[in-house]
Amino acid sequence: MGFCGAGPLPLPATQREYPMGGREGERVGTVTNLMLFCFARLAVLCHLMTENRQTPGKQTAEGASWRARPSDPPAGHPGELEDRARPIAPLARDYAGPSRRHWHHHRRGQLLYASSGVMTVQTAAGTWVVAPEQAVWIPPEVEHQVSHAQDIAMRTLYVDAGVADSLPGECCVVAVPALLRALILRAIEVGLDYGPDGPGARIMAVILDELRALKPEPLHLPQPRDPRLLKVTAALIDDPADGRPLSAWARDAGASERTLARLFVKETGLTFGEWRERLRLTTAVARLAEGAAVTAVALDLGYQSPSAFIAMFRRSLGETPGRYLKQAGEG
């Protein structure tokens, strides 16, 4: 088949009618055919690229338009909709098995909600773990990457950038109460088929009120930039159970203990001990939400006993692991 499925390219007339004899003619003819084959496909490819550059954005009803940019989702994606009359653009997608999507961003803000499954959202500022019945808020234009280890049901609300000004300017994880959960699912049913004065618009207005009332949860793992700190944090992410003191890490990182301690607070807002505990907490939430036993998670994360792990969990999130996940599921 040819490049565009039109079948193989024909042999040039000079080759068909006046072939050279013997092996030499066979070799020359083969090379010539190959060169012409490649040039023809290159010409087709250039033509297609030119057409793609000239294709205008897709127009939707009532003057709304879709615009795609490099690294953005394709044109027609709700996250790229420019239409103030539709402040919320819902999207439902289910994914099977482990997946990690490419880095990307949206013109709109994004409430990324998982009705089932655990997500990890990463930006340049750090990592957020999103357990079932929680959501992560991603402001407009923020580059991010989403991954998950198991099946997941994503229910996303894309919020117009003008409206998103009243929402947090940084990523954060929030619990999704029962009312907001029901509203998200209803918004998915409505889709984009709503006008500015209809019942769908009133549902979206209530959703915006609920979003403004949400409070962030401490499931953000801030990411440092200093290469010496990155060496330490990368090793701990690979093995959260590593309990070595900062002095030992300082030798490996090529910096003094005092320097590392100062940089941790400056770049992450946390002390070294607090950062490691936050890492263990976010890892634990993801593991527990996937069904792992408390005892197994506690020992895997370096705690001497389940009770020590439960104490850390309660101190950080206000509840034991079992009650926390139960409340997240019940809203």
GUDREN-96942 format. One record per residue (C-alpha): residue number from 1; x, y negated, z. Coordinates in steps of 0.001 Angstrom, whole numbers, plus 524288, in hexadecimal, padded with zeros to 5 digits. Layout:
# GUDREN-96942
(pt NUM, (X, Y, Z))
...
***
This chain:
# GUDREN-96942
(pt 1, (80000, 80000, 80000))
(pt 2, (80449, 7F1F6, 7FDA0))
(pt 3, (8056E, 7E73E, 807D3))
(pt 4, (7F719, 7E37B, 8069D))
(pt 5, (7F20B, 7F116, 803BB))
(pt 6, (7F140, 7EEFE, 7F4FA))
(pt 7, (7F948, 7FAF8, 7F187))
(pt 8, (80778, 7FC88, 7ED76))
(pt 9, (80DE2, 7F25D, 7E4DC))
(pt 10, (80F8C, 7F6C7, 7D69B))
(pt 11, (81CF0, 7F968, 7D126))
(pt 12, (82228, 7ED83, 7C95F))
(pt 13, (82086, 7EEC8, 7BAA4))
(pt 14, (82F1B, 7EE5F, 7B824))
(pt 15, (830C6, 7F9D3, 7C145))
(pt 16, (825AA, 8019E, 7BB72))
(pt 17, (82932, 7FFD0, 7AD34))
(pt 18, (837FC, 7FF1B, 7AD58))
(pt 19, (83D57, 807B9, 7B82F))
(pt 20, (84BFC, 80A4C, 7B8D2))
(pt 21, (85003, 81835, 7B751))
(pt 22, (855EE, 8216A, 7C165))
(pt 23, (8582A, 81F5A, 7CFED))
(pt 24, (85D24, 81178, 7CE09))
(pt 25, (85074, 80D4D, 7C7C3))
(pt 26, (848DA, 81419, 7D289))
(pt 27, (85058, 80CD5, 7DD2C))
(pt 28, (84F29, 7FF84, 7D68D))
(pt 29, (840BA, 80168, 7D415))
(pt 30, (83E4D, 80526, 7E245))
(pt 31, (8459D, 7F948, 7E78E))
(pt 32, (83EA0, 7F01C, 7DE1B))
(pt 33, (83162, 7F581, 7E1EB))
(pt 34, (83486, 7F3ED, 7F043))
(pt 35, (838BB, 7E5BE, 7EE7C))
(pt 36, (82C7D, 7E244, 7E6E9))
(pt 37, (82438, 7E97A, 7F0FD))
(pt 38, (829F1, 7E145, 7FC11))
(pt 39, (828F3, 7D44E, 7F4B8))
(pt 40, (81AB8, 7D6D5, 7F173))
(pt 41, (81736, 7D9B3, 7FF8E))
(pt 42, (81EAC, 7CDC1, 8042F))
(pt 43, (816D5, 7C543, 7FAEC))
(pt 44, (80A09, 7CAFD, 7FFDB))
(pt 45, (80E24, 7C902, 80DF9))
(pt 46, (811C0, 7BAB9, 80B9C))
(pt 47, (804B1, 7B883, 804EF))
(pt 48, (7FD51, 7BE4E, 81072))
(pt 49, (80505, 7B62E, 81A35))
(pt 50, (801CB, 7A9CE, 8128B))
(pt 51, (7F359, 7AD47, 8128A))
(pt 52, (7F39B, 7AFA5, 8212F))
(pt 53, (7F9B4, 7A263, 823BD))
(pt 54, (7EF1E, 79BC1, 81BAA))
(pt 55, (7E380, 7A2B8, 821C2))
(pt 56, (7DB3B, 798BA, 82967))
(pt 57, (7D63F, 79B55, 83724))
(pt 58, (7C966, 7A296, 8382E))
(pt 59, (7BDC2, 799BD, 83A90))
(pt 60, (7B2D0, 79DA7, 843CA))
(pt 61, (7A557, 79843, 84618))
(pt 62, (7A32E, 78A69, 84AF0))
(pt 63, (7B09D, 78586, 84721))
(pt 64, (7B8B9, 78E71, 84FE0))
(pt 65, (7C596, 792D0, 84A05))
(pt 66, (7CFB6, 79D58, 84C5D))
(pt 67, (7DE24, 79A15, 84B01))
(pt 68, (7E90D, 7A403, 84BE9))
(pt 69, (7F740, 7A0E6, 84EE5))
(pt 70, (803A7, 7A910, 84F50))
(pt 71, (80355, 7B25B, 85AF6))
(pt 72, (7F4C8, 7AFEC, 85CD3))
(pt 73, (7EA2C, 7BA31, 85AF9))
(pt 74, (7E47F, 7BA5D, 84D35))
(pt 75, (7DAB3, 7B051, 84857))
(pt 76, (7CD32, 7B33F, 84D96))
(pt 77, (7D1FF, 7B6AF, 85B3A))
(pt 78, (7C96A, 7B05E, 865D5))
(pt 79, (7D580, 7AB0D, 86C93))
(pt 80, (7D7F6, 7A23C, 860D1))
(pt 81, (7CA2F, 79CCA, 85F70))
(pt 82, (7C96F, 78DF7, 85F14))
(pt 83, (7BB6E, 78ACA, 862BB))
(pt 84, (7B820, 78290, 86EA5))
(pt 85, (7A9DC, 7866F, 86D34))
(pt 86, (7ADDD, 79449, 87111))
(pt 87, (7B639, 79247, 87D31))
(pt 88, (7B776, 7A0F1, 87F72))
(pt 89, (7BA73, 7AB1B, 87508))
(pt 90, (7B8D7, 7B908, 87A64))
(pt 91, (7BFDC, 7C52E, 87574))
(pt 92, (7BEFD, 7D38C, 8798B))
(pt 93, (7C97F, 7DD61, 8760F))
(pt 94, (7CCC7, 7EAEB, 87B2B))
(pt 95, (7DA78, 7F09D, 879FC))
(pt 96, (7DE41, 7FEDC, 87B84))
(pt 97, (7EAE0, 80315, 881F3))
(pt 98, (7F704, 7FAF9, 8849A))
(pt 99, (7F8FF, 7EEB1, 87CAB))
(pt 100, (80147, 7E264, 87C6B))
(pt 101, (7FD17, 7D76B, 87376))
(pt 102, (80619, 7CD8F, 86D1B))
(pt 103, (808B7, 7C05C, 87339))
(pt 104, (7FE6C, 7B6BE, 86EC1))
(pt 105, (7F649, 7AB0A, 872F2))
(pt 106, (7E8DB, 7A566, 87075))
(pt 107, (7E3A2, 797D8, 86E1E))
(pt 108, (7D963, 79A9C, 87878))
(pt 109, (7DB38, 79E21, 886B4))
(pt 110, (7D8A3, 7AC54, 889CF))
(pt 111, (7D244, 7B36A, 89525))
(pt 112, (7D731, 7C132, 892FC))
(pt 113, (7CE96, 7CA95, 89AA3))
(pt 114, (7CFB4, 7D958, 89B8D))
(pt 115, (7C304, 7E026, 89EFC))
(pt 116, (7CB47, 7EC69, 8A048))
(pt 117, (7D9E3, 7EEFC, 8A017))
(pt 118, (7E5D6, 7E754, 8A49F))
(pt 119, (7EC82, 7DCD7, 89C6D))
(pt 120, (7F9A4, 7D643, 89DB7))
(pt 121, (7FABB, 7C898, 89819))
(pt 122, (80816, 7C28A, 89625))
(pt 123, (80BDF, 7B48A, 892F4))
(pt 124, (81898, 7AD04, 893B8))
(pt 125, (814B3, 7A946, 8A1A0))
(pt 126, (812FD, 7B715, 8A6B6))
(pt 127, (80A5D, 7C31A, 8A743))
(pt 128, (7FC55, 7C50C, 8ABC3))
(pt 129, (7F62A, 7D230, 8AF11))
(pt 130, (7E785, 7D2BF, 8AC8C))
(pt 131, (7E03C, 7DD9D, 8B3A8))
(pt 132, (7D269, 7E218, 8B02D))
(pt 133, (7C7FD, 7D7D3, 8B264))
(pt 134, (7D236, 7CD19, 8B268))
(pt 135, (7D5DA, 7C395, 8A7BE))
(pt 136, (7E15F, 7BB3F, 8A3F2))
(pt 137, (7DFCC, 7AD4E, 89F74))
(pt 138, (7E903, 7A962, 8944E))
(pt 139, (7E8D3, 79ADA, 890B5))
(pt 140, (7E88E, 7968F, 88261))
(pt 141, (7F50E, 797F6, 87A69))
(pt 142, (7FC1C, 7A04F, 884A5))
(pt 143, (8045E, 7AB02, 87E5E))
(pt 144, (80129, 7B802, 884B4))
(pt 145, (801FF, 7C69A, 8832A))
(pt 146, (7F7FF, 7D080, 887E5))
(pt 147, (7FAFB, 7DEB3, 88ADD))
(pt 148, (7F436, 7EA20, 89173))
(pt 149, (7F7F5, 7F821, 89482))
(pt 150, (7EA7F, 7FE5E, 89317))
(pt 151, (7DD5D, 7FC53, 88C7F))
(pt 152, (7D7DC, 7EECB, 88EAB))
(pt 153, (7CB3D, 7E772, 88BF6))
(pt 154, (7CE13, 7D917, 88992))
(pt 155, (7C350, 7CEF9, 88A67))
(pt 156, (7C903, 7C1BE, 8870E))
(pt 157, (7C3B6, 7B3F1, 88763))
(pt 158, (7CAE0, 7A9EA, 87F0A))
(pt 159, (7C8A2, 79C51, 88493))
(pt 160, (7C968, 79028, 87C0B))
(pt 161, (7D5B0, 7885C, 87EEB))
(pt 162, (7CDFA, 77C1A, 8822C))
(pt 163, (7C5F1, 78350, 88C54))
(pt 164, (7D1DF, 78AA5, 8916D))
(pt 165, (7D771, 77DD1, 8967A))
(pt 166, (7CF1F, 77FBA, 8A2A8))
(pt 167, (7D4EE, 78D44, 8A51A))
(pt 168, (7E272, 790B6, 8AA7A))
(pt 169, (7EDFB, 78C4C, 8A24F))
(pt 170, (7F5B2, 798A1, 8A583))
(pt 171, (7F2F9, 7A726, 8A45F))
(pt 172, (7ECAB, 7AD6F, 8B030))
(pt 173, (7E5A7, 7B9E6, 8B439))
(pt 174, (7D7F6, 7B86B, 8B9BA))
(pt 175, (7CE08, 7C1CD, 8BF6A))
(pt 176, (7C1B3, 7C2DF, 8B734))
(pt 177, (7B58E, 7C2A8, 8BFEF))
(pt 178, (7A945, 7C9F3, 8BC2F))
(pt 179, (7A250, 7BDF6, 8B6B1))
(pt 180, (7AD81, 7BA3B, 8ADBE))
(pt 181, (7AF1F, 7C854, 8A97F))
(pt 182, (7A0D7, 7C8ED, 8A55C))
(pt 183, (7A228, 7BBDC, 89E64))
(pt 184, (7AE32, 7C082, 896EF))
(pt 185, (7A708, 7CC9A, 89232))
(pt 186, (79B42, 7C458, 88E52))
(pt 187, (7A435, 7BB04, 886FB))
(pt 188, (7A9B0, 7C688, 87F69))
(pt 189, (79BCC, 7C9C7, 87B1D))
(pt 190, (79938, 7BBB5, 87708))
(pt 191, (7A605, 7BA8C, 86F86))
(pt 192, (7A71F, 7AE10, 8678F))
(pt 193, (798D1, 7AE0F, 863C5))
(pt 194, (79499, 7A2B6, 86C49))
(pt 195, (7919F, 79465, 86A3D))
(pt 196, (794A5, 788D8, 872FF))
(pt 197, (78708, 78876, 87927))
(pt 198, (78315, 796D4, 87945))
(pt 199, (78325, 7A11A, 8841A))
(pt 200, (79085, 7A5E3, 87FC6))
(pt 201, (7965C, 79871, 88233))
(pt 202, (7905D, 79838, 88FD1))
(pt 203, (796AA, 7A54F, 892E5))
(pt 204, (7A3D8, 7A01E, 88E78))
(pt 205, (7A1FF, 793F8, 896F7))
(pt 206, (79FB3, 79C62, 8A2FC))
(pt 207, (7ABD0, 7A44F, 89FAB))
(pt 208, (7B3EB, 797E1, 89F4B))
(pt 209, (7AEB0, 79415, 8ACB5))
(pt 210, (7B293, 7A170, 8B1EF))
(pt 211, (7C023, 7A087, 8ABE2))
(pt 212, (7C2A0, 7936F, 8B280))
(pt 213, (7BF6E, 7998E, 8BFBB))
(pt 214, (7C8E2, 7A506, 8BEA4))
(pt 215, (7D4BC, 7A5B1, 8C78E))
(pt 216, (7E1DE, 7AB72, 8C32F))
(pt 217, (7E709, 7B7BC, 8C9C1))
(pt 218, (7F577, 7B9EF, 8CD15))
(pt 219, (7F80A, 7C3C9, 8C244))
(pt 220, (8018C, 7BB68, 8BAA8))
(pt 221, (80FAD, 7BFB7, 8B9C6))
(pt 222, (81758, 7B360, 8B619))
(pt 223, (82280, 7B547, 8AC9D))
(pt 224, (82F96, 7AE62, 8AED4))
(pt 225, (83820, 7A927, 8A3E0))
(pt 226, (845C9, 7A98E, 8A97F))
(pt 227, (84CFF, 7B548, 8A381))
(pt 228, (85261, 7B938, 8B0CF))
(pt 229, (844BE, 7B9E4, 8B67B))
(pt 230, (83FA7, 7C0E3, 8AA80))
(pt 231, (849BE, 7CB7A, 8AC94))
(pt 232, (8447A, 7CD98, 8BA4B))
(pt 233, (83608, 7CCD7, 8B6EE))
(pt 234, (83754, 7D5E2, 8AB2A))
(pt 235, (83DB5, 7E03B, 8B3A4))
(pt 236, (8331B, 7DEF7, 8BDF2))
(pt 237, (82841, 7DFD4, 8B3F0))
(pt 238, (82E4C, 7EC96, 8AF5E))
(pt 239, (82F0E, 7F156, 8BD80))
(pt 240, (8265F, 7E9C0, 8C702))
(pt 241, (82A49, 7F32D, 8D1DF))
(pt 242, (83855, 7EE2B, 8D1D5))
(pt 243, (839B2, 7E868, 8DF65))
(pt 244, (84786, 7E307, 8DECC))
(pt 245, (84994, 7D5CE, 8E54A))
(pt 246, (84C31, 7C98C, 8DD7D))
(pt 247, (85AAA, 7CA25, 8E101))
(pt 248, (85BED, 7D6F0, 8D972))
(pt 249, (854CA, 7D13C, 8CDBD))
(pt 250, (85DA0, 7C55C, 8CE34))
(pt 251, (86995, 7CDC8, 8CBA3))
(pt 252, (8630D, 7D3F5, 8BFCB))
(pt 253, (85E3C, 7C6ED, 8BA8A))
(pt 254, (86B3B, 7BFFB, 8BBE1))
(pt 255, (86641, 7B54C, 8C4E8))
(pt 256, (86681, 7B28C, 8D362))
(pt 257, (85B2C, 7B6A8, 8DC01))
(pt 258, (8588D, 7A863, 8DF32))
(pt 259, (857F7, 7A4D1, 8D0C3))
(pt 260, (84E55, 7AFA6, 8CDA1))
(pt 261, (845E7, 7AC3F, 8D95C))
(pt 262, (84553, 79E0B, 8D51E))
(pt 263, (84248, 7A194, 8C6EB))
(pt 264, (8374D, 7AAE4, 8CA99))
(pt 265, (83011, 7A020, 8D1D1))
(pt 266, (832FB, 795F7, 8C762))
(pt 267, (82EBA, 79E17, 8BBA4))
(pt 268, (823E0, 7A6AD, 8C11F))
(pt 269, (81EF9, 79F65, 8CD04))
(pt 270, (8216D, 7ABBF, 8D501))
(pt 271, (82C9E, 7B0AF, 8DD32))
(pt 272, (8336F, 7BD02, 8D8AE))
(pt 273, (82BF1, 7C525, 8E298))
(pt 274, (81EFD, 7BEEF, 8DEC1))
(pt 275, (821A4, 7C12D, 8D052))
(pt 276, (824AF, 7CF93, 8D27D))
(pt 277, (8186D, 7D115, 8DAC0))
(pt 278, (81056, 7CA7D, 8D017))
(pt 279, (81624, 7D3F6, 8C633))
(pt 280, (8124A, 7DF74, 8CEB5))
(pt 281, (804BE, 7D9CE, 8D0AF))
(pt 282, (801F1, 7D7E0, 8C22D))
(pt 283, (80776, 7E552, 8BF1C))
(pt 284, (7FF12, 7EB4E, 8C9CB))
(pt 285, (7F281, 7E4FC, 8C4FD))
(pt 286, (7F4C5, 7EA56, 8B75D))
(pt 287, (7F823, 7F7FA, 8BC46))
(pt 288, (7ECB0, 7F8AC, 8C5BB))
(pt 289, (7E30F, 7F3B6, 8BB9E))
(pt 290, (7E771, 7FEBE, 8B2BF))
(pt 291, (7E3EF, 8089A, 8BD62))
(pt 292, (7F0E6, 80B0F, 8C443))
(pt 293, (7F052, 80EE3, 8D2A2))
(pt 294, (7F412, 804D0, 8DCEB))
(pt 295, (7FE5F, 80DB4, 8E2F6))
(pt 296, (804E0, 8106D, 8D5EE))
(pt 297, (80522, 80202, 8D256))
(pt 298, (80A8E, 7FE2A, 8DFB0))
(pt 299, (815C6, 807D4, 8DF12))
(pt 300, (818BF, 804E9, 8D0C6))
(pt 301, (81A0D, 7F670, 8D3FE))
(pt 302, (823C9, 7F8CA, 8DEE9))
(pt 303, (81B38, 7F7D5, 8EB01))
(pt 304, (81E8F, 800E6, 8F630))
(pt 305, (81044, 803FA, 8F8CE))
(pt 306, (802BF, 8016B, 8F31F))
(pt 307, (7FF84, 7F906, 8FEF6))
(pt 308, (80ABD, 7EF9F, 8FBEE))
(pt 309, (805F2, 7EE95, 8EDED))
(pt 310, (7F7D1, 7EC55, 8F21E))
(pt 311, (7FC4D, 7E1A5, 8FB7A))
(pt 312, (8035B, 7DA93, 8F065))
(pt 313, (7F76F, 7DC15, 8E796))
(pt 314, (7EE26, 7D6B8, 8F1E1))
(pt 315, (7F73F, 7CB72, 8F504))
(pt 316, (7F7D9, 7C7A3, 8E69D))
(pt 317, (7E9EA, 7C9ED, 8E1EC))
(pt 318, (7E219, 7C9D7, 8EE91))
(pt 319, (7DD1E, 7D7C7, 8ED44))
(pt 320, (7E20B, 7E5BE, 8ED81))
(pt 321, (7E496, 7EBBF, 8E00D))
(pt 322, (7D812, 7F3BA, 8E07F))
(pt 323, (7CF50, 7E868, 8E46E))
(pt 324, (7D5E0, 7DF18, 8DAEA))
(pt 325, (7D372, 7E7D0, 8CF2B))
(pt 326, (7C5B5, 7EAFC, 8D3CB))
(pt 327, (7C253, 7DC9C, 8D500))
(pt 328, (7C84D, 7D9EB, 8C79F))
(pt 329, (7BF83, 7E46D, 8C1FB))
(pt 330, (7B359, 7DF99, 8C8FD))
(pt 331, (7B5E0, 7D111, 8C70B))
***
